[in-house]
Amino acid sequence: MVIGLLNKTAIRFDVKVISSLIIILMLFLITVGALVANMVEADPFPPPVTEITIESPKNTTYHNNTITLVFLARSVSFFPNTNLYYSIDNGKQVPVGNYTVVSDEYLPINPGIYVKNISGNVELGSLSEGLHNVTVYDIRHLNNDPQDEEIVYSTTAQFVIVLPQAKPSQPPQSDQPLLTAFLIVSSISLIVVALASIFYYYRKHKPVSQETLTTKT
């Protein structure tokens, strides 16, 4: 009889232990499932965060067909490379070849983050008159494939080109008016001298009349 009671007590104890273990296992599986679900939903490599500010050109009128694009960029990314491009009037995207990394910082968290501050400038030449826009892009190449790209960030600035009107060319100055004036003055001077000489000669050699001779006699 005692052995029977002990067996019943052991069975009851085993049932409680097994029930507790089952409950603990179920709670563990629920917790692990929630963590796995969150990891699946979260992007382990989210896209970079980039801010680009165009300092020049401003939204104004320029009287020159060559201006300089000046911009500042701040990139926060899980990837070390930053690919910057620009385009004029929504045309072809051209890589920015002249830029300076002002600061470059790596934050060793899990995963690590690259923080860059970049200053760039590009000369834009041969611009026609009228309204234009220039856009700066931060482009991420997925899987290191140049054909597989994603525009992470872009910003656009507008400006107007008005070229000064060319002055009409003046014909070359000629010496003809001066020569004509000189000839006229010379001719008048010669005429005056000639008339004065004739008058003087006439006065000097004026013939004496008979009455004058009789009076003197």
C-alpha positions as CSV (number, residue, x, y, z in Angstrom):
1,M,0.0,0.0,0.0
2,V,2.8,2.4,0.8
3,I,4.5,1.5,-2.5
4,G,1.3,2.3,-4.3
5,L,1.1,5.7,-2.7
6,L,4.7,6.4,-3.6
7,N,4.1,5.5,-7.2
8,K,1.0,7.7,-7.4
9,T,3.0,10.6,-5.9
10,A,5.8,10.1,-8.3
11,I,3.5,10.0,-11.3
12,R,1.8,13.2,-10.2
13,F,5.2,14.8,-9.7
14,D,6.4,13.8,-13.2
15,V,3.2,15.2,-14.7
16,K,3.8,18.6,-13.0
17,V,7.4,18.7,-14.1
18,I,6.6,17.7,-17.6
19,S,3.8,20.3,-17.8
20,S,6.1,23.0,-16.5
21,L,8.8,22.0,-19.0
22,I,6.2,22.1,-21.8
23,I,5.1,25.5,-20.8
24,I,8.6,26.8,-20.6
25,L,9.4,25.3,-24.0
26,M,6.3,26.9,-25.5
27,L,7.3,30.4,-24.1
28,F,10.8,29.9,-25.5
29,L,9.6,29.0,-28.9
30,I,7.2,32.0,-28.9
31,T,10.0,34.4,-28.0
32,V,12.4,33.0,-30.6
33,G,9.7,33.1,-33.2
34,A,9.0,36.8,-32.5
35,L,12.8,37.6,-32.7
36,V,13.1,35.8,-36.0
37,A,10.0,37.5,-37.4
38,N,11.5,40.9,-36.4
39,M,14.8,40.0,-38.0
40,V,13.1,38.9,-41.2
41,E,11.0,42.1,-41.4
42,A,13.9,44.4,-40.7
43,D,16.4,45.2,-43.5
44,P,19.8,44.2,-42.2
45,F,21.4,46.6,-44.8
46,P,19.0,49.6,-45.0
47,P,19.7,52.1,-47.8
48,P,22.2,54.9,-47.0
49,V,20.9,58.2,-45.7
50,T,22.3,61.2,-47.6
51,E,21.7,64.9,-47.4
52,I,22.9,67.1,-50.3
53,T,22.8,70.9,-50.3
54,I,23.6,72.9,-53.5
55,E,25.4,76.1,-52.6
56,S,25.7,77.3,-56.2
57,P,24.1,78.0,-58.5
58,K,21.4,80.0,-56.7
59,N,17.9,80.5,-58.0
60,T,18.9,83.7,-59.8
61,T,20.0,85.1,-63.2
62,Y,23.6,84.7,-64.4
63,H,25.1,86.7,-67.2
64,N,27.7,84.2,-68.2
65,N,27.4,80.8,-70.0
66,T,29.9,79.2,-67.6
67,I,29.1,78.7,-63.9
68,T,30.4,76.5,-61.1
69,L,28.3,73.9,-59.3
70,V,29.2,73.8,-55.6
71,F,27.5,71.3,-53.2
72,L,27.9,69.8,-49.8
73,A,26.9,66.1,-49.1
74,R,26.6,64.2,-45.8
75,S,26.4,60.4,-46.2
76,V,25.5,57.9,-43.5
77,S,25.8,54.4,-44.9
78,F,26.7,50.8,-44.1
79,F,29.0,50.9,-47.2
80,P,32.3,52.9,-47.5
81,N,31.8,54.1,-51.1
82,T,29.7,57.2,-52.0
83,N,28.8,57.6,-55.7
84,L,27.9,61.2,-56.6
85,Y,26.6,62.2,-60.0
86,Y,25.1,65.3,-61.6
87,S,23.0,66.1,-64.6
88,I,21.9,69.3,-66.4
89,D,18.3,69.7,-67.5
90,N,17.5,66.1,-66.6
91,G,20.1,64.9,-69.1
92,K,22.8,62.2,-68.7
93,Q,24.1,61.5,-65.2
94,V,27.8,62.4,-65.1
95,P,30.1,61.2,-62.3
96,V,31.4,64.0,-60.1
97,G,35.1,63.8,-60.6
98,N,36.2,66.7,-58.4
99,Y,35.1,66.4,-54.7
100,T,36.8,66.5,-51.4
101,V,36.1,64.3,-48.4
102,V,36.0,66.8,-45.6
103,S,35.6,64.2,-42.9
104,D,35.3,60.4,-42.9
105,E,34.3,58.5,-39.7
106,Y,33.7,54.8,-39.1
107,L,31.4,53.9,-36.2
108,P,32.3,50.4,-35.0
109,I,28.8,49.3,-34.0
110,N,27.1,46.1,-35.3
111,P,27.0,46.5,-38.2
112,G,29.5,49.4,-38.7
113,I,28.4,52.7,-40.1
114,Y,30.4,55.1,-42.4
115,V,29.7,58.8,-41.9
116,K,31.2,61.1,-44.6
117,N,31.0,64.9,-45.2
118,I,31.9,65.8,-48.8
119,S,32.4,69.0,-50.7
120,G,32.2,69.0,-54.5
121,N,32.5,71.5,-57.3
122,V,32.0,71.1,-61.1
123,E,32.4,73.7,-63.8
124,L,29.3,73.8,-66.0
125,G,30.2,75.4,-69.4
126,S,28.6,76.2,-72.8
127,L,25.2,76.9,-71.3
128,S,22.6,78.4,-73.5
129,E,20.3,81.2,-72.6
130,G,17.1,80.4,-70.7
131,L,16.0,78.4,-67.7
132,H,18.1,75.5,-66.6
133,N,18.2,73.0,-63.7
134,V,21.1,71.0,-62.3
135,T,20.6,67.9,-60.1
136,V,23.1,66.1,-57.8
137,Y,22.5,62.4,-57.1
138,D,23.8,59.9,-54.6
139,I,23.5,56.6,-56.4
140,R,23.9,53.2,-54.8
141,H,25.0,50.3,-57.1
142,L,23.3,47.1,-55.8
143,N,25.4,43.9,-55.7
144,N,28.3,45.9,-57.1
145,D,26.6,45.9,-60.5
146,P,26.8,49.2,-62.4
147,Q,23.6,48.4,-64.3
148,D,21.7,47.7,-61.0
149,E,21.4,51.1,-59.3
150,E,19.2,52.9,-56.9
151,I,19.0,56.6,-56.5
152,V,19.4,57.1,-52.7
153,Y,19.0,60.9,-52.7
154,S,18.8,63.8,-55.2
155,T,18.4,67.5,-55.0
156,T,17.8,70.1,-57.8
157,A,18.6,73.8,-58.2
158,Q,17.2,76.1,-60.9
159,F,18.9,79.1,-62.5
160,V,18.6,81.4,-65.6
161,I,21.2,82.4,-68.1
162,V,20.9,85.8,-69.9
163,L,23.9,86.7,-72.0
164,P,24.7,90.3,-72.6
165,Q,23.9,91.6,-76.1
166,A,27.0,92.1,-78.3
167,K,27.6,95.7,-79.3
168,P,27.5,96.3,-83.1
169,S,30.9,96.6,-84.5
170,Q,31.9,100.1,-85.4
171,P,33.4,100.7,-88.8
172,P,37.1,101.6,-88.7
173,Q,37.8,105.3,-88.4
174,S,39.0,106.8,-91.6
175,D,41.4,109.8,-92.1
176,Q,39.4,111.0,-95.0
177,P,37.4,113.7,-93.1
178,L,40.7,115.1,-91.7
179,L,42.4,115.1,-95.1
180,T,39.4,116.9,-96.6
181,A,39.4,119.5,-93.9
182,F,43.1,120.0,-94.4
183,L,42.7,120.4,-98.1
184,I,39.9,122.9,-97.7
185,V,41.9,125.0,-95.2
186,S,45.0,124.9,-97.4
187,S,42.9,125.9,-100.5
188,I,41.4,128.9,-98.6
189,S,44.8,129.9,-97.3
190,L,46.3,129.8,-100.8
191,I,43.4,131.9,-102.2
192,V,43.8,134.5,-99.4
193,V,47.5,134.7,-100.0
194,A,47.0,135.0,-103.8
195,L,44.4,137.7,-103.4
196,A,46.7,139.6,-101.0
197,S,49.6,139.3,-103.4
198,I,47.6,140.6,-106.3
199,F,46.2,143.4,-104.2
200,Y,49.7,144.4,-103.1
201,Y,51.1,144.2,-106.6
202,Y,48.3,146.3,-107.9
203,R,48.9,149.0,-105.3
204,K,52.6,148.9,-105.9
205,H,52.4,149.2,-109.6
206,K,49.3,151.3,-110.1
207,P,49.7,153.5,-113.3
208,V,49.9,157.3,-112.8
209,S,47.3,159.3,-114.6
210,Q,48.1,162.4,-116.8
211,E,46.3,164.7,-114.4
212,T,48.5,163.6,-111.6
213,L,51.7,164.3,-113.7
214,T,50.4,167.8,-114.8
215,T,49.6,168.7,-111.2
216,K,53.1,167.6,-110.1
217,T,54.7,169.7,-113.0
